[in-house]
C-alpha cells in the first residue's frame, strides 16, 4: 500500500535494510544501513520486522505526506527535529500518523544519519537478496538512487502497535565530535614499521570526502617502511578496513567498496563502525589498538545489549 509522498527529499535519503551479502566476489558491495544499531531500534520501535527496509537520512531530512490510513513510525539515530503537522514529535519512540499528516525531519544537530521506520517496512523490490540502495552501482531501493520530490513510497501490510514503545533514555546514543575507534592491526601492518605507532597515537580529522563508500581522514602522515611498496595488487576489502595511500592519510572503507589496491594498516571492529558512520567532517578520530579476542568480546557484548533491548521493547507487544 502507498505510505508516503515525498514532498522534499532531504540532502541524501535512501532505502536501506541489513544489507546485500554473498556477492562481494562479483563486485557487489553489501550496502545496508551504516548504523545497524539505530536501524534495528527504529524497526523495533515501529513494530516492523527486524530486517525491514527503512529510510536512511543523511544530515538533512525529508518532508513526507502520509498516504495510508494509519501507521506507526519511529526515527532513531542522529539528533534531528521531527515534527508531525508542525508539532514536535519525539525521536526514539513510536509515533502514530494518519492519512494526510505531514511528517518533516530537520537538520542533524548531532550525528550524521537517522533511520525512519514504518509499520510493515518500506516496500521496494528485492535485488540480490536485499532492498538496500547501492548508489555506486545504481541498484536497490527506489531505482538505485536517492529519493526525489514526487516519489511515492509503499509499505507492507502490518498491524499498528497496541501501545507506543520508547527506548530508555539511558540507552540513547550520544554522538560526540571526538571519537575513539577500536581497530585490529592488519592485514598489511608489516608494511608500516614504526608508522603503526603513529597511526595508533595520532589524532585525525574527518575531511569533507566522507560518504557511504568511505571516510578520508587528515592528520600526521603514516609512511610505509623502507622497501615496502605504496600499493598492492587489488584485493577484496571489508567495511572497516583502513587504507593508507602514498600521502599517508588514512581512508576508512565502508559499505559501498569491494576491492582496493592500497595497503591496509588496520581494520575498525564492527561494533565501532556506527561511530564513524555518525561522524561529520571536522570531527576528530583516534584509533585504539585491540586484539582479535577483544574484538570478539565486543561483538558478543553488542549482541547481548541488542537482545536485551529487543526483549524490553517487545515485552508488551
C-alpha positions as CSV (number, residue, x, y, z in Angstrom):
1,X,0.0,0.0,0.0
2,X,1.1,3.6,-0.5
3,X,2.8,5.0,2.6
4,X,4.4,8.4,1.8
5,X,4.6,11.0,-0.9
6,X,8.0,12.7,-0.9
7,X,7.4,16.5,-0.8
8,X,11.1,17.2,-0.4
9,X,13.8,14.5,-0.3
10,X,16.4,16.0,2.1
11,X,20.0,16.1,1.3
12,X,20.5,12.3,0.8
13,X,17.8,9.9,1.7
14,X,17.9,6.3,0.6
15,X,16.1,3.0,1.3
16,X,18.3,0.6,3.3
17,X,17.9,-2.7,5.1
18,X,20.5,-5.0,6.7
19,X,22.5,-5.2,3.5
20,X,23.3,-7.4,0.5
21,X,25.5,-10.2,1.4
22,X,27.2,-13.0,-0.6
23,X,28.1,-11.1,-3.7
24,X,31.4,-9.4,-3.0
25,X,33.2,-11.9,-5.1
26,X,31.2,-10.5,-8.0
27,X,32.0,-6.9,-7.1
28,X,28.6,-6.2,-5.5
29,X,29.1,-4.3,-2.2
30,X,27.0,-5.1,0.9
31,X,25.4,-1.6,1.2
32,X,22.8,-1.6,4.0
33,X,22.3,0.7,7.0
34,X,25.6,2.3,8.1
35,X,24.4,2.4,11.7
36,X,23.0,-1.1,12.4
37,X,22.0,-0.2,16.0
38,X,19.9,2.8,15.1
39,X,18.4,0.9,12.2
40,X,17.4,-2.0,14.4
41,X,16.0,0.2,17.1
42,X,13.9,2.2,14.6
43,X,12.3,-1.0,13.3
44,X,11.7,-2.3,16.9
45,X,10.0,0.9,17.9
46,X,7.8,1.0,14.8
47,X,6.9,-2.7,15.3
48,X,8.4,-3.7,12.0
49,X,10.2,-6.9,11.2
50,X,13.8,-7.0,12.1
51,X,15.1,-6.9,8.5
52,X,12.6,-4.4,7.2
53,X,13.7,-1.7,4.9
54,X,13.8,1.9,6.3
55,X,14.8,5.3,5.1
56,X,18.4,6.3,5.9
57,X,18.5,10.1,6.2
58,X,21.8,11.9,5.9
59,X,22.4,15.3,7.5
60,X,19.1,16.9,6.4
61,X,15.8,15.0,6.4
62,X,12.8,14.8,4.0
63,X,9.3,16.1,4.2
64,X,6.7,13.3,3.7
65,X,2.9,13.3,3.2
66,X,1.3,10.2,4.8
67,X,-0.9,8.3,2.3
68,X,-2.1,5.3,4.3
69,X,-5.0,5.4,6.8
70,X,-2.8,4.8,9.8
71,X,0.8,3.7,10.6
72,X,3.4,3.8,13.3
73,X,6.7,5.5,12.6
74,X,9.9,5.8,14.6
75,X,13.0,7.9,14.0
76,X,16.3,6.8,15.5
77,X,19.9,7.8,15.1
78,X,21.3,11.3,14.5
79,X,19.5,14.0,16.6
80,X,17.1,15.6,14.1
81,X,14.0,17.7,14.7
82,X,10.9,15.5,14.0
83,X,7.5,17.2,13.5
84,X,4.1,15.9,12.6
85,X,1.8,18.6,11.3
86,X,4.3,21.2,12.6
87,X,4.0,19.8,16.1
88,X,7.2,18.4,17.7
89,X,7.3,14.7,18.0
90,X,9.9,12.6,19.9
91,X,12.8,10.5,18.4
92,X,13.5,7.0,19.7
93,X,9.7,6.5,20.3
94,X,6.7,5.2,18.4
95,X,4.7,8.0,16.7
96,X,1.2,7.2,15.3
97,X,0.5,9.0,12.0
98,X,-2.7,9.1,9.8
99,X,-3.6,9.9,6.2
100,X,-2.9,13.4,5.3
101,X,-0.4,14.1,8.1
102,X,2.8,16.0,7.2
103,X,6.0,14.4,8.6
104,X,9.0,16.7,8.5
105,X,12.6,15.8,9.6
106,X,15.1,18.7,10.0
107,X,18.8,19.0,10.0
108,X,21.1,16.9,12.2
109,X,22.1,18.7,15.4
110,X,24.5,15.9,16.4
111,X,25.4,12.7,14.5
112,X,25.0,12.3,10.7
113,X,22.4,9.6,9.9
114,X,19.0,8.8,11.2
115,X,16.6,6.0,10.3
116,X,12.8,6.3,9.7
117,X,10.9,3.0,10.1
118,X,7.3,2.5,9.4
119,X,4.8,-0.3,10.1
120,X,5.5,-3.3,7.8
121,X,8.6,-1.8,6.4
122,X,9.3,0.1,3.1
123,X,8.1,-2.0,0.1
124,X,10.7,-1.9,-2.7
125,X,11.9,-4.8,-4.9
126,X,14.4,-7.3,-3.5
127,X,17.6,-7.2,-5.6
128,X,20.1,-9.9,-4.9
129,X,18.6,-10.7,-1.5
130,X,18.2,-7.1,-0.3
131,X,16.2,-3.9,-0.7
132,X,19.2,-1.7,0.1
133,X,20.2,1.1,-2.3
134,X,23.7,0.9,-3.7
135,X,24.3,4.3,-5.1
136,X,27.6,3.4,-6.8
137,X,26.0,0.5,-8.7
138,X,22.6,2.1,-9.1
139,X,20.7,-0.9,-7.8
140,X,18.1,-1.5,-5.0
141,X,15.9,0.9,-3.2
142,X,14.0,3.3,-5.4
143,X,15.6,2.8,-8.9
144,X,19.0,2.6,-7.3
145,X,19.0,6.3,-6.4
146,X,18.4,8.7,-3.6
147,X,14.8,9.9,-3.1
148,X,13.4,12.6,-5.3
149,X,10.5,15.0,-4.9
150,X,7.3,13.3,-6.0
151,X,8.4,9.8,-5.3
152,X,5.6,7.5,-3.8
153,X,6.9,5.1,-1.2
154,X,4.9,1.9,-0.5
155,X,4.9,-0.1,2.7
156,X,4.0,-3.7,3.5
157,X,0.9,-4.7,5.4
158,X,1.3,-4.7,9.2
159,X,-0.6,-4.1,12.4
160,X,-0.1,-0.9,14.4
161,X,1.0,-1.3,17.9
162,X,-1.4,-1.7,20.8
163,X,0.7,0.8,22.8
164,X,3.7,3.0,21.9
165,X,7.3,2.0,22.5
166,X,10.2,4.1,23.7
167,X,13.8,3.4,24.2
168,X,15.0,4.1,27.7
169,X,16.8,7.5,27.8
170,X,19.9,5.8,29.2
171,X,20.2,3.7,26.0
172,X,20.0,6.5,23.5
173,X,23.5,7.0,22.0
174,X,25.3,10.3,22.3
175,X,27.2,11.3,19.2
176,X,30.3,13.3,20.2
177,X,32.7,15.3,18.0
178,X,35.6,13.3,19.2
179,X,35.5,9.5,18.9
180,X,37.7,6.5,19.5
181,X,37.6,3.7,17.1
182,X,38.9,0.3,18.2
183,X,40.9,-1.4,15.4
184,X,42.9,-4.6,14.9
185,X,46.3,-4.1,13.1
186,X,46.4,-5.6,9.6
187,X,46.1,-7.2,7.2
188,X,49.3,-5.5,5.9
189,X,50.6,-3.8,9.1
190,X,54.1,-5.1,8.4
191,X,54.4,-2.5,5.6
192,X,54.5,0.4,8.0
193,X,57.1,-0.4,10.7
194,X,57.1,2.4,13.3
195,X,54.3,4.0,11.3
196,X,52.0,1.7,13.2
197,X,52.7,3.6,16.4
198,X,52.0,6.9,14.7
199,X,48.7,5.6,13.5
200,X,47.6,4.4,16.9
201,X,48.7,7.6,18.8
202,X,47.9,10.5,16.5
203,X,44.6,12.4,16.2
204,X,42.9,12.7,12.9
205,X,40.3,15.0,11.5
206,X,37.5,13.9,9.2
207,X,37.6,15.6,5.8
208,X,34.7,16.6,3.6
209,X,35.4,13.5,1.5
210,X,33.1,11.3,3.5
211,X,30.3,9.2,2.2
212,X,28.9,5.6,2.2
213,X,32.0,4.4,0.4
214,X,34.5,5.6,2.9
215,X,35.8,8.5,5.1
216,X,39.1,10.2,4.4
217,X,41.0,11.5,7.4
218,X,43.7,14.1,7.8
219,X,46.5,14.2,10.4
220,X,50.1,13.1,10.9
221,X,51.1,11.1,7.9
222,X,51.8,7.4,8.3
223,X,54.6,6.4,5.9
224,X,55.4,3.0,4.5
225,X,58.6,1.3,5.8
226,X,61.7,1.3,3.6
227,X,61.5,-1.2,0.8
228,X,57.7,-1.7,1.1
229,X,55.6,-0.7,-2.0
230,X,53.0,2.0,-1.6
231,X,50.4,-0.1,-3.3
232,X,49.5,-3.7,-3.7
233,X,47.6,-5.8,-6.3
234,X,44.0,-5.0,-5.8
235,X,42.3,-7.4,-3.4
236,X,38.9,-7.7,-1.6
237,X,38.1,-5.3,1.2
238,X,35.6,-5.3,4.0
239,X,33.9,-2.5,5.9
240,X,36.2,-1.1,8.5
241,X,39.5,-1.6,6.6
242,X,41.8,1.4,6.9
243,X,43.8,2.0,3.7
244,X,46.9,4.2,3.5
245,X,47.7,5.7,0.1
246,X,51.0,7.3,-0.7
247,X,50.2,10.5,1.1
248,X,50.0,8.6,4.4
249,X,46.4,9.9,5.2
250,X,44.0,7.1,6.3
251,X,40.8,6.2,4.5
252,X,38.2,4.1,6.4
253,X,36.3,2.0,4.0
254,X,32.6,1.5,4.5
255,X,29.8,-0.4,2.8
256,X,30.0,0.5,-0.9
257,X,33.5,-0.7,-1.6
258,X,34.7,-4.2,-2.5
259,X,38.3,-4.0,-3.6
260,X,41.3,-1.8,-3.1
261,X,45.0,-1.5,-4.1
262,X,46.3,0.4,-1.1
263,X,47.9,-1.3,1.8
264,X,45.7,-1.6,4.8
265,X,47.2,-0.8,8.2
266,X,44.2,-1.8,10.4
267,X,40.5,-2.8,10.5
268,X,37.9,-1.0,12.6
269,X,35.9,-3.5,14.6
270,X,32.3,-3.9,13.5
271,X,30.7,-2.6,16.8
272,X,32.5,0.7,16.2
273,X,31.6,1.3,12.6
274,X,28.4,3.1,13.6
275,X,30.5,5.6,15.4
276,X,32.3,6.6,12.2
277,X,29.1,6.5,10.3
278,X,27.6,9.1,12.7
279,X,30.6,11.4,12.4
280,X,30.8,14.5,10.2
281,X,33.6,16.5,8.6
282,X,35.6,18.3,11.2
283,X,35.1,15.6,13.9
284,X,38.2,14.1,15.4
285,X,39.2,10.4,15.4
286,X,41.7,8.4,17.3
287,X,42.4,4.7,16.9
288,X,42.7,2.3,19.8
289,X,44.6,-1.0,19.2
290,X,42.7,-4.1,20.2
291,X,43.3,-7.8,19.8
292,X,41.0,-10.2,17.8
293,X,39.8,-11.7,21.2
294,X,38.9,-8.2,22.4
295,X,37.0,-7.6,19.2
296,X,35.1,-10.9,19.5
297,X,34.2,-9.9,23.1
298,X,32.9,-6.5,21.9
299,X,30.7,-8.2,19.3
300,X,29.2,-10.5,21.9
301,X,28.6,-7.6,24.2
302,X,26.9,-5.6,21.5
303,X,24.7,-8.6,20.6
304,X,23.7,-9.1,24.2
305,X,22.6,-5.4,24.6
306,X,20.6,-5.6,21.4
307,X,18.8,-8.8,22.5
308,X,18.0,-7.2,25.9
309,X,16.6,-4.1,24.3
310,X,14.5,-6.2,21.9
311,X,13.1,-8.2,24.8
312,X,12.3,-5.0,26.7
313,X,10.6,-3.2,23.8
314,X,8.5,-6.2,22.7
315,X,7.5,-7.4,26.2
316,X,4.1,-5.7,25.9
317,X,3.9,-6.4,22.1
